[in-house]
């Protein structure tokens, strides 16, 4: 008797497990079909497009259960259903893995981003590429200077009484200063060489915020007659290290939103207003983690009211273990999440490798 009860319980558990798996599969099919067609999805369409191996009545029961759980909803009087924010969230959370981009796609990314002129060029190309790959609004935070380090400092005599001081950061930013020196430099080649060595020993590898403090004691390491030149160079570097500390973000592809008015049934104005508030976007991007982690905020998960009709896919990029900025895309909740996540991850990985070279 007990053996029979155990078998019945096992069968019921297996049936519930099968039913639950099928409902998740039905939800995934509804999400994919709705993203692809922009039309509410009915049970008949599901059976025609997907091989579930069950009756129409079973699919209708599964859809009713999904609707009861708040994962799908019927828009207006349509017979079809569309995913809710909660439905999209469950779909994204259940993605077992993000399908990597093909070798051809990765090669196209590398080709588009190769041989940049400078950091501005890198950022501009990146947002244009991401927007093109995903059809969404792309955004990229400039490398945060507070999280950047000094890669190298070069000092170059350019005329008898002038020096060029060049600061290169680990995130690709280059700052240069031209200094007028009171003392002729014709006989100061040895001083310039020692100054270059001393400055790099003190600052290279340090965060920008720490490098200025490390350089402040450098003049004392030189002979009294050399200290004025050293102080002049250190002062110029100090200006370069603290200049342009404000964080910046660049966008591309805002017009993509206008091409999809049906995805914003109310109005696009709050979304566009929010995208103009770069401080808000920087706050969202600055929390992005790097590596394989992709953050997806869906609809009302967005803390910014104007973006609660959108979804945001973001990640961090950087050098080594140091995340120096964030990038990602913003679009309607009817988004191809797997493709957007794969594109954001691939581009971030390439930018990270570019900065590391």
One Martini backbone bead per residue (centre of mass of N, CA, C, O) as a GRO file, in nm:
protein
  357
    1UNK     BB    1   0.061   0.061  -0.024
    2UNK     BB    2   0.300   0.252   0.019
    3UNK     BB    3   0.422   0.197  -0.259
    4UNK     BB    4   0.188   0.317  -0.421
    5UNK     BB    5   0.198   0.600  -0.297
    6UNK     BB    6   0.486   0.663  -0.392
    7UNK     BB    7   0.430   0.632  -0.695
    8UNK     BB    8   0.210   0.847  -0.714
    9UNK     BB    9   0.383   1.081  -0.609
   10UNK     BB   10   0.598   1.062  -0.832
   11UNK     BB   11   0.409   1.106  -1.072
   12UNK     BB   12   0.304   1.384  -0.981
   13UNK     BB   13   0.580   1.520  -0.970
   14UNK     BB   14   0.654   1.470  -1.268
   15UNK     BB   15   0.412   1.619  -1.385
   16UNK     BB   16   0.474   1.893  -1.259
   17UNK     BB   17   0.753   1.920  -1.386
   18UNK     BB   18   0.663   1.902  -1.680
   19UNK     BB   19   0.462   2.134  -1.669
   20UNK     BB   20   0.665   2.352  -1.581
   21UNK     BB   21   0.856   2.324  -1.824
   22UNK     BB   22   0.643   2.386  -2.039
   23UNK     BB   23   0.566   2.670  -1.942
   24UNK     BB   24   0.847   2.786  -1.989
   25UNK     BB   25   0.846   2.723  -2.292
   26UNK     BB   26   0.599   2.895  -2.356
   27UNK     BB   27   0.713   3.159  -2.259
   28UNK     BB   28   0.957   3.163  -2.449
   29UNK     BB   29   0.788   3.160  -2.710
   30UNK     BB   30   0.636   3.422  -2.659
   31UNK     BB   31   0.876   3.607  -2.644
   32UNK     BB   32   1.005   3.545  -2.921
   33UNK     BB   33   0.756   3.605  -3.097
   34UNK     BB   34   0.701   3.895  -3.002
   35UNK     BB   35   0.976   4.011  -3.079
   36UNK     BB   36   0.952   3.930  -3.385
   37UNK     BB   37   0.633   4.041  -3.449
   38UNK     BB   38   0.463   4.233  -3.236
   39UNK     BB   39   0.249   4.009  -3.174
   40UNK     BB   40   0.023   3.857  -3.028
   41UNK     BB   41   0.005   3.533  -2.869
   42UNK     BB   42  -0.134   3.232  -2.959
   43UNK     BB   43  -0.205   2.899  -2.946
   44UNK     BB   44  -0.202   2.844  -3.249
   45UNK     BB   45   0.077   2.966  -3.310
   46UNK     BB   46   0.238   2.786  -3.121
   47UNK     BB   47   0.168   2.512  -3.262
   48UNK     BB   48   0.282   2.597  -3.547
   49UNK     BB   49   0.590   2.684  -3.440
   50UNK     BB   50   0.576   2.451  -3.213
   51UNK     BB   51   0.692   2.135  -3.064
   52UNK     BB   52   0.510   2.018  -2.792
   53UNK     BB   53   0.314   1.756  -2.802
   54UNK     BB   54   0.027   1.893  -2.757
   55UNK     BB   55  -0.260   2.023  -2.698
   56UNK     BB   56  -0.448   2.303  -2.719
   57UNK     BB   57  -0.563   2.283  -2.433
   58UNK     BB   58  -0.292   2.271  -2.284
   59UNK     BB   59  -0.186   2.546  -2.382
   60UNK     BB   60  -0.419   2.709  -2.264
   61UNK     BB   61  -0.363   2.627  -1.971
   62UNK     BB   62  -0.077   2.740  -1.958
   63UNK     BB   63  -0.157   3.034  -2.023
   64UNK     BB   64  -0.343   3.069  -1.781
   65UNK     BB   65  -0.123   3.023  -1.568
   66UNK     BB   66   0.065   3.255  -1.659
   67UNK     BB   67  -0.147   3.475  -1.614
   68UNK     BB   68  -0.196   3.423  -1.311
   69UNK     BB   69   0.125   3.483  -1.254
   70UNK     BB   70   0.199   3.750  -1.433
   71UNK     BB   71   0.361   3.678  -1.725
   72UNK     BB   72   0.097   3.734  -1.885
   73UNK     BB   73  -0.104   3.929  -2.129
   74UNK     BB   74  -0.398   4.090  -2.243
   75UNK     BB   75  -0.436   4.309  -2.492
   76UNK     BB   76  -0.716   4.407  -2.447
   77UNK     BB   77  -0.904   4.200  -2.687
   78UNK     BB   78  -0.700   4.001  -2.736
   79UNK     BB   79  -0.622   3.658  -2.790
   80UNK     BB   80  -0.352   3.725  -2.718
   81UNK     BB   81  -0.017   3.733  -2.578
   82UNK     BB   82   0.201   3.908  -2.348
   83UNK     BB   83   0.460   4.003  -2.186
   84UNK     BB   84   0.578   4.081  -1.890
   85UNK     BB   85   0.812   4.188  -1.686
   86UNK     BB   86   0.813   3.915  -1.535
   87UNK     BB   87   0.844   3.739  -1.787
   88UNK     BB   88   1.113   3.850  -1.880
   89UNK     BB   89   1.267   3.789  -1.622
   90UNK     BB   90   1.237   3.481  -1.629
   91UNK     BB   91   1.363   3.441  -1.904
   92UNK     BB   92   1.644   3.559  -1.833
   93UNK     BB   93   1.701   3.379  -1.578
   94UNK     BB   94   1.671   3.101  -1.767
   95UNK     BB   95   1.925   3.148  -1.901
   96UNK     BB   96   2.187   2.935  -1.920
   97UNK     BB   97   2.315   3.100  -2.167
   98UNK     BB   98   2.520   3.298  -2.365
   99UNK     BB   99   2.543   3.324  -2.681
  100UNK     BB  100   2.792   3.345  -2.873
  101UNK     BB  101   2.943   3.499  -3.099
  102UNK     BB  102   3.050   3.477  -3.389
  103UNK     BB  103   3.340   3.492  -3.558
  104UNK     BB  104   3.237   3.699  -3.763
  105UNK     BB  105   3.132   3.902  -3.554
  106UNK     BB  106   3.400   3.939  -3.399
  107UNK     BB  107   3.560   4.036  -3.649
  108UNK     BB  108   3.384   4.288  -3.697
  109UNK     BB  109   3.450   4.426  -3.432
  110UNK     BB  110   3.757   4.441  -3.467
  111UNK     BB  111   3.751   4.602  -3.733
  112UNK     BB  112   3.590   4.853  -3.633
  113UNK     BB  113   3.804   4.901  -3.370
  114UNK     BB  114   4.055   4.941  -3.516
  115UNK     BB  115   4.281   5.182  -3.498
  116UNK     BB  116   4.256   5.413  -3.304
  117UNK     BB  117   4.322   5.742  -3.244
  118UNK     BB  118   4.149   5.762  -2.971
  119UNK     BB  119   3.934   5.767  -2.714
  120UNK     BB  120   3.705   5.908  -2.863
  121UNK     BB  121   3.702   5.703  -3.095
  122UNK     BB  122   3.633   5.456  -2.930
  123UNK     BB  123   3.360   5.554  -2.818
  124UNK     BB  124   3.221   5.622  -3.085
  125UNK     BB  125   3.244   5.340  -3.214
  126UNK     BB  126   3.104   5.174  -2.994
  127UNK     BB  127   2.815   5.298  -3.004
  128UNK     BB  128   2.769   5.247  -3.305
  129UNK     BB  129   2.802   4.943  -3.296
  130UNK     BB  130   2.589   4.867  -3.081
  131UNK     BB  131   2.350   4.991  -3.229
  132UNK     BB  132   2.378   4.815  -3.485
  133UNK     BB  133   2.361   4.528  -3.348
  134UNK     BB  134   2.070   4.594  -3.175
  135UNK     BB  135   1.876   4.854  -3.231
  136UNK     BB  136   1.967   5.046  -3.005
  137UNK     BB  137   2.060   5.229  -2.743
  138UNK     BB  138   2.381   5.346  -2.695
  139UNK     BB  139   2.624   5.330  -2.415
  140UNK     BB  140   2.919   5.518  -2.279
  141UNK     BB  141   3.159   5.528  -2.045
  142UNK     BB  142   3.404   5.685  -1.957
  143UNK     BB  143   3.682   5.649  -1.817
  144UNK     BB  144   3.750   5.661  -1.496
  145UNK     BB  145   3.973   5.860  -1.332
  146UNK     BB  146   3.940   5.734  -1.042
  147UNK     BB  147   4.019   5.430  -1.196
  148UNK     BB  148   4.286   5.530  -1.302
  149UNK     BB  149   4.614   5.491  -1.435
  150UNK     BB  150   4.949   5.515  -1.468
  151UNK     BB  151   5.157   5.429  -1.734
  152UNK     BB  152   5.299   5.707  -1.849
  153UNK     BB  153   5.579   5.947  -1.855
  154UNK     BB  154   5.672   6.211  -2.072
  155UNK     BB  155   5.984   6.389  -2.156
  156UNK     BB  156   6.023   6.662  -2.401
  157UNK     BB  157   6.241   6.837  -2.572
  158UNK     BB  158   6.174   7.106  -2.820
  159UNK     BB  159   6.338   7.342  -2.699
  160UNK     BB  160   6.555   7.518  -2.513
  161UNK     BB  161   6.277   7.632  -2.324
  162UNK     BB  162   6.113   7.351  -2.374
  163UNK     BB  163   5.847   7.131  -2.260
  164UNK     BB  164   5.702   6.804  -2.293
  165UNK     BB  165   5.418   6.670  -2.122
  166UNK     BB  166   5.318   6.320  -2.095
  167UNK     BB  167   5.007   6.159  -2.018
  168UNK     BB  168   4.945   5.806  -1.961
  169UNK     BB  169   4.683   5.593  -1.939
  170UNK     BB  170   4.526   5.281  -1.896
  171UNK     BB  171   4.261   5.412  -2.070
  172UNK     BB  172   4.398   5.612  -2.309
  173UNK     BB  173   4.461   5.869  -2.192
  174UNK     BB  174   4.585   6.196  -2.314
  175UNK     BB  175   4.814   6.429  -2.167
  176UNK     BB  176   4.934   6.764  -2.246
  177UNK     BB  177   5.228   6.980  -2.189
  178UNK     BB  178   5.359   7.310  -2.220
  179UNK     BB  179   5.680   7.430  -2.111
  180UNK     BB  180   5.831   7.708  -1.970
  181UNK     BB  181   6.180   7.757  -1.930
  182UNK     BB  182   6.417   7.955  -1.792
  183UNK     BB  183   6.618   7.733  -1.834
  184UNK     BB  184   6.834   7.616  -2.032
  185UNK     BB  185   6.848   7.276  -2.193
  186UNK     BB  186   7.120   7.203  -2.330
  187UNK     BB  187   7.256   7.105  -2.031
  188UNK     BB  188   6.981   6.904  -1.932
  189UNK     BB  189   6.968   6.599  -2.017
  190UNK     BB  190   7.017   6.458  -1.747
  191UNK     BB  191   6.776   6.578  -1.596
  192UNK     BB  192   6.552   6.472  -1.778
  193UNK     BB  193   6.617   6.172  -1.735
  194UNK     BB  194   6.587   6.173  -1.422
  195UNK     BB  195   6.299   6.286  -1.418
  196UNK     BB  196   6.161   6.061  -1.574
  197UNK     BB  197   6.238   5.836  -1.377
  198UNK     BB  198   6.120   5.959  -1.114
  199UNK     BB  199   5.827   5.991  -1.206
  200UNK     BB  200   5.771   5.689  -1.282
  201UNK     BB  201   5.844   5.571  -1.006
  202UNK     BB  202   5.613   5.734  -0.851
  203UNK     BB  203   5.346   5.691  -1.068
  204UNK     BB  204   5.352   5.428  -1.190
  205UNK     BB  205   5.050   5.240  -1.127
  206UNK     BB  206   4.886   5.467  -1.021
  207UNK     BB  207   4.645   5.631  -0.924
  208UNK     BB  208   4.564   5.947  -0.994
  209UNK     BB  209   4.495   6.028  -0.695
  210UNK     BB  210   4.795   5.924  -0.599
  211UNK     BB  211   5.014   6.051  -0.785
  212UNK     BB  212   5.022   6.343  -0.686
  213UNK     BB  213   5.124   6.277  -0.400
  214UNK     BB  214   5.386   6.127  -0.492
  215UNK     BB  215   5.509   6.392  -0.644
  216UNK     BB  216   5.542   6.614  -0.418
  217UNK     BB  217   5.840   6.496  -0.313
  218UNK     BB  218   6.043   6.504  -0.560
  219UNK     BB  219   6.217   6.770  -0.542
  220UNK     BB  220   6.389   6.672  -0.286
  221UNK     BB  221   6.565   6.463  -0.476
  222UNK     BB  222   6.702   6.724  -0.570
  223UNK     BB  223   6.885   6.966  -0.641
  224UNK     BB  224   6.845   7.293  -0.572
  225UNK     BB  225   6.901   7.391  -0.881
  226UNK     BB  226   6.655   7.179  -0.992
  227UNK     BB  227   6.372   7.234  -0.850
  228UNK     BB  228   6.219   7.430  -1.034
  229UNK     BB  229   6.180   7.238  -1.270
  230UNK     BB  230   6.044   7.011  -1.115
  231UNK     BB  231   5.804   7.177  -1.011
  232UNK     BB  232   5.694   7.253  -1.289
  233UNK     BB  233   5.635   6.963  -1.382
  234UNK     BB  234   5.462   6.869  -1.141
  235UNK     BB  235   5.246   7.090  -1.173
  236UNK     BB  236   5.149   7.000  -1.454
  237UNK     BB  237   5.069   6.713  -1.368
  238UNK     BB  238   4.864   6.792  -1.156
  239UNK     BB  239   4.671   6.922  -1.355
  240UNK     BB  240   4.630   6.665  -1.530
  241UNK     BB  241   4.524   6.477  -1.292
  242UNK     BB  242   4.264   6.683  -1.221
  243UNK     BB  243   4.156   6.702  -1.490
  244UNK     BB  244   3.863   6.606  -1.609
  245UNK     BB  245   3.681   6.453  -1.372
  246UNK     BB  246   3.440   6.439  -1.517
  247UNK     BB  247   3.193   6.251  -1.614
  248UNK     BB  248   3.115   6.053  -1.915
  249UNK     BB  249   2.870   6.021  -2.188
  250UNK     BB  250   2.775   5.820  -2.475
  251UNK     BB  251   2.553   5.829  -2.758
  252UNK     BB  252   2.356   5.599  -2.974
  253UNK     BB  253   2.044   5.553  -3.147
  254UNK     BB  254   1.783   5.720  -3.072
  255UNK     BB  255   1.617   5.675  -3.340
  256UNK     BB  256   1.524   5.380  -3.276
  257UNK     BB  257   1.279   5.460  -3.101
  258UNK     BB  258   1.107   5.609  -3.321
  259UNK     BB  259   1.067   5.337  -3.495
  260UNK     BB  260   0.891   5.226  -3.213
  261UNK     BB  261   0.596   5.335  -3.115
  262UNK     BB  262   0.445   5.069  -3.020
  263UNK     BB  263   0.648   5.031  -2.761
  264UNK     BB  264   0.514   5.334  -2.683
  265UNK     BB  265   0.196   5.402  -2.608
  266UNK     BB  266   0.229   5.670  -2.491
  267UNK     BB  267   0.544   5.811  -2.465
  268UNK     BB  268   0.878   5.922  -2.541
  269UNK     BB  269   0.957   6.169  -2.370
  270UNK     BB  270   1.065   6.042  -2.098
  271UNK     BB  271   1.295   5.888  -2.232
  272UNK     BB  272   1.444   6.125  -2.365
  273UNK     BB  273   1.485   6.285  -2.105
  274UNK     BB  274   1.654   6.070  -1.957
  275UNK     BB  275   1.887   6.052  -2.176
  276UNK     BB  276   1.978   6.358  -2.117
  277UNK     BB  277   2.060   6.251  -1.825
  278UNK     BB  278   2.379   6.180  -1.763
  279UNK     BB  279   2.385   6.142  -1.458
  280UNK     BB  280   2.193   5.904  -1.455
  281UNK     BB  281   2.351   5.713  -1.643
  282UNK     BB  282   2.611   5.709  -1.475
  283UNK     BB  283   2.484   5.577  -1.227
  284UNK     BB  284   2.410   5.313  -1.375
  285UNK     BB  285   2.701   5.247  -1.498
  286UNK     BB  286   2.885   5.260  -1.232
  287UNK     BB  287   2.757   4.965  -1.130
  288UNK     BB  288   2.904   4.800  -1.323
  289UNK     BB  289   3.009   4.493  -1.393
  290UNK     BB  290   3.236   4.271  -1.491
  291UNK     BB  291   3.303   4.044  -1.717
  292UNK     BB  292   3.030   3.815  -1.730
  293UNK     BB  293   2.849   4.036  -1.624
  294UNK     BB  294   2.498   4.093  -1.679
  295UNK     BB  295   2.278   4.359  -1.670
  296UNK     BB  296   1.911   4.349  -1.620
  297UNK     BB  297   1.666   4.595  -1.679
  298UNK     BB  298   1.306   4.580  -1.630
  299UNK     BB  299   1.128   4.833  -1.645
  300UNK     BB  300   1.042   4.876  -1.310
  301UNK     BB  301   1.349   4.825  -1.228
  302UNK     BB  302   1.388   5.103  -1.295
  303UNK     BB  303   1.470   5.393  -1.107
  304UNK     BB  304   1.379   5.552  -1.360
  305UNK     BB  305   1.089   5.667  -1.464
  306UNK     BB  306   1.152   5.725  -1.777
  307UNK     BB  307   1.260   5.396  -1.799
  308UNK     BB  308   0.990   5.202  -1.739
  309UNK     BB  309   0.960   5.128  -2.071
  310UNK     BB  310   1.238   4.985  -2.039
  311UNK     BB  311   1.550   4.832  -2.121
  312UNK     BB  312   1.868   4.732  -1.959
  313UNK     BB  313   2.201   4.656  -2.087
  314UNK     BB  314   2.490   4.582  -1.882
  315UNK     BB  315   2.847   4.656  -1.841
  316UNK     BB  316   3.182   4.616  -1.780
  317UNK     BB  317   3.506   4.773  -1.816
  318UNK     BB  318   3.872   4.696  -1.848
  319UNK     BB  319   4.170   4.631  -1.652
  320UNK     BB  320   4.170   4.346  -1.559
  321UNK     BB  321   4.012   4.390  -1.241
  322UNK     BB  322   3.949   4.685  -1.349
  323UNK     BB  323   3.679   4.888  -1.341
  324UNK     BB  324   3.622   5.196  -1.553
  325UNK     BB  325   3.337   5.116  -1.691
  326UNK     BB  326   3.034   5.151  -1.887
  327UNK     BB  327   2.804   4.954  -2.092
  328UNK     BB  328   2.516   4.972  -2.333
  329UNK     BB  329   2.154   4.927  -2.355
  330UNK     BB  330   1.848   5.084  -2.481
  331UNK     BB  331   1.503   4.966  -2.474
  332UNK     BB  332   1.254   4.793  -2.519
  333UNK     BB  333   1.106   4.523  -2.371
  334UNK     BB  334   1.094   4.436  -2.675
  335UNK     BB  335   1.364   4.236  -2.660
  336UNK     BB  336   1.663   4.084  -2.762
  337UNK     BB  337   1.828   3.958  -2.511
  338UNK     BB  338   2.045   3.757  -2.606
  339UNK     BB  339   2.169   3.946  -2.826
  340UNK     BB  340   2.230   4.191  -2.645
  341UNK     BB  341   2.410   4.044  -2.439
  342UNK     BB  342   2.622   3.943  -2.641
  343UNK     BB  343   2.709   4.220  -2.753
  344UNK     BB  344   2.793   4.356  -2.490
  345UNK     BB  345   3.005   4.149  -2.406
  346UNK     BB  346   3.187   4.155  -2.662
  347UNK     BB  347   3.257   4.458  -2.661
  348UNK     BB  348   3.373   4.475  -2.375
  349UNK     BB  349   3.602   4.272  -2.422
  350UNK     BB  350   3.743   4.433  -2.644
  351UNK     BB  351   3.794   4.693  -2.489
  352UNK     BB  352   3.963   4.566  -2.265
  353UNK     BB  353   4.189   4.464  -2.457
  354UNK     BB  354   4.260   4.742  -2.576
  355UNK     BB  355   4.347   4.877  -2.301
  356UNK     BB  356   4.578   4.654  -2.235
  357UNK     BB  357   4.783   4.743  -2.485
   0.00000   0.00000   0.00000
